Amino acid sequence: MTKTMHIEGMMCGHCEARVKKTLEAISGVKSAVVSHKDGTAVVELEKDVPSSTLKEAVEAQDYKVTGIEG
């Protein structure tokens, strides 16, 4: 199962790494592929993780989640 997150505020590779590390620290997240150019994070899940959990984790790092698909 995957979810695609739309994230505003990522400007560089450091931002990508920060969001990736944050998402992959959540229980149930297998991996995250983050692109600051596309403003997305594609999150592969091992089990169902509420979208609100993903959103709160990213927004705690000072990025804005504008939508989650999947």
C-alpha positions as CSV (number, residue, x, y, z in Angstrom):
1,M,0.0,0.0,0.0
2,T,1.3,3.5,-0.9
3,K,0.2,7.0,-0.1
4,T,1.3,10.1,-2.0
5,M,1.7,13.2,0.1
6,H,1.8,16.7,-1.4
7,I,4.2,18.9,0.6
8,E,5.0,22.6,0.4
9,G,8.1,24.2,1.7
10,M,10.8,21.7,0.6
11,M,13.6,23.6,-1.2
12,C,16.6,21.2,-1.4
13,G,18.1,17.8,-0.8
14,H,18.4,18.5,2.9
15,C,14.6,19.1,3.1
16,E,14.1,15.8,1.3
17,A,16.3,13.9,3.7
18,R,14.6,15.5,6.7
19,V,11.1,14.5,5.5
20,K,12.3,11.0,4.5
21,K,13.9,10.4,7.9
22,T,10.7,11.7,9.7
23,L,8.4,9.5,7.7
24,E,10.5,6.4,7.9
25,A,10.7,6.7,11.7
26,I,6.9,6.1,11.9
27,S,5.9,2.6,12.8
28,G,4.3,0.9,9.8
29,V,6.2,2.9,7.2
30,K,8.5,0.7,5.0
31,S,10.0,3.5,2.9
32,A,9.6,7.0,1.6
33,V,10.7,8.5,-1.7
34,V,10.7,12.3,-1.4
35,S,11.1,14.9,-4.2
36,H,11.5,18.6,-3.4
37,K,11.2,19.3,-7.2
38,D,7.8,17.6,-7.4
39,G,6.7,18.5,-3.8
40,T,5.8,14.9,-3.1
41,A,6.6,12.0,-0.8
42,V,5.5,8.5,-1.9
43,V,5.2,6.5,1.2
44,E,5.2,2.7,1.1
45,L,3.4,1.2,4.1
46,E,3.8,-2.2,5.8
47,K,0.5,-1.7,7.6
48,D,-2.3,0.9,7.6
49,V,-1.0,4.2,9.0
50,P,-3.6,7.0,9.4
51,S,-3.0,9.9,7.0
52,S,-3.3,12.2,10.0
53,T,-0.2,10.5,11.6
54,L,1.8,11.1,8.5
55,K,0.6,14.7,8.1
56,E,1.3,15.6,11.8
57,A,4.9,14.2,11.6
58,V,5.8,16.2,8.5
59,E,4.1,19.4,9.7
60,A,6.0,19.1,13.0
61,Q,9.1,19.6,10.8
62,D,7.7,22.9,9.5
63,Y,6.5,21.8,6.1
64,K,2.9,22.1,4.9
65,V,1.0,19.0,3.8
66,T,-1.6,20.1,1.1
67,G,-3.0,16.7,0.4
68,I,-2.6,12.9,0.7
69,E,-3.8,10.4,-1.9
70,G,-4.1,6.7,-1.3
